[in-house]
């Protein structure tokens, strides 16, 4: 299994204001905007996601890790005895993902891009 990228997710109360602040200060551009999560980035691949809430999960992830083999990632999480707090789900926006809770309580969103449904 290969990790393609790791993106921190910041929970914010005012999404549009947070986007304006971080683009002004960091010079990042909006790469994706789903209305509840906005991912900012640059041409070198640096990314930061700002979110007001998660669209389909009952809990908000602290970080997103995108991998090339989501099945292998889930198998590894289960073997490690980690709590799966959002089941493996093919989301309508083109990501298949699951969340696990780390030993420190942080929520890790593990996903892979899949064709839009």
Secondary structure by P-SEA (a helix, b strand, c coil): ccccbbbbbbbbccaaaaaaaaaaacccccccccccbbbbbcccccccccccccccccccccbbbbbccaaaaaaaaaaaccccccccccccccccbbbbbccccbbbbbbbbcccc
